[in-house]
Amino acid sequence: MGLFISVNGWTQGVITTLKLNKDRLLILANGECIRGVLEKGINLKDLIEEKIRYVSIKAEPFCSIEDYLKERRSGAAK
């Protein structure tokens, strides 16, 4: 398992390649994720755990800050 951080993001080809190679678990974080942790007080451990859950359940290697916050709100509402 790995975490790939790219401040400026990545090409769509990266996401497609990761989806095709499911034996290699790699989650993605961009500059917005890092800003969320550093400036908005988002817990890094919680963010990474959500990213792992996101790739495990939805087969999506990238969970944005918006997706993370939406999942947190929906989980808190239950």
C-alpha positions in Angstrom: 0.0 0.0 0.0 1.2 3.4 -0.8 0.3 7.1 -0.6 1.2 9.2 -3.6 1.2 13.0 -2.9 1.2 15.4 -5.8 0.7 19.1 -5.0 -0.4 19.8 -8.6 -2.5 16.7 -9.1 -2.0 14.1 -11.8 -3.2 13.1 -15.3 -6.4 11.1 -15.7 -4.1 8.3 -17.0 -2.8 7.7 -13.4 -6.3 7.0 -12.1 -7.1 4.7 -15.0 -3.8 2.8 -14.6 -4.5 2.4 -10.8 -8.0 1.1 -11.5 -6.6 -1.5 -14.0 -3.9 -2.7 -11.6 -6.0 -3.6 -8.6 -3.2 -5.7 -7.1 -1.3 -2.5 -6.3 -3.1 -0.5 -3.7 -2.1 3.1 -4.0 -4.1 6.1 -2.7 -3.7 9.6 -4.0 -3.5 13.0 -2.3 -3.2 16.4 -3.8 -2.3 19.8 -2.6 -5.9 20.5 -1.5 -5.7 17.4 0.8 -2.4 18.8 2.3 -4.0 22.2 2.8 -7.0 20.7 4.5 -4.7 19.0 7.0 -2.4 22.0 7.6 -4.9 24.9 7.4 -8.4 23.4 8.1 -7.4 21.1 10.9 -8.5 17.9 9.2 -7.0 14.9 11.0 -4.4 13.3 8.7 -5.0 9.8 10.1 -8.8 10.1 9.5 -8.2 11.4 6.0 -6.0 8.5 5.1 -8.4 6.0 6.7 -11.2 7.5 4.6 -9.0 7.3 1.4 -8.3 3.6 2.1 -12.0 2.9 2.7 -12.9 4.8 -0.5 -10.5 2.8 -2.6 -11.6 -0.5 -1.0 -15.4 0.1 -1.4 -15.6 2.3 -4.4 -12.4 1.3 -6.3 -11.5 4.9 -6.6 -7.9 5.8 -5.8 -8.7 9.4 -5.0 -11.0 10.7 -2.4 -11.1 14.5 -2.5 -11.5 16.8 0.5 -15.0 17.4 -0.6 -15.7 13.7 -0.7 -14.1 13.2 2.7 -16.2 16.0 4.3 -19.4 14.7 2.6 -18.7 11.2 4.0 -18.0 12.6 7.4 -21.3 14.5 7.4 -23.3 11.6 6.2 -21.6 9.3 8.8 -22.4 11.8 11.6 -26.0 12.1 10.5 -26.5 8.3 10.9 
